[in-house]
Amino acid sequence: MSEPTPEASAGPQESTAQDLSAAEASKSLLQQMEELLATVTANLAGLGADLQASSTRVTGTADDERDPGAHR
């Protein structure tokens, strides 16, 4: 005959407490991921704005500087 496993011997109150702890841990992880996503989104928006600002400053001579042998 098999012996009862620790999970089987746990009372209903203990398993409910474990379920709540797991739910709290998952919620905490979800909150952390949402905050991380918001930070990354803000950083990407800032980089996009920087890129657009730098592209508006580029003049027509930038092509000549990148490939000086193109007009020879």
Residue pairs with C-beta under 8 A, 6 or more apart in sequence:
7 15
10 18
63 70
64 70
64 71
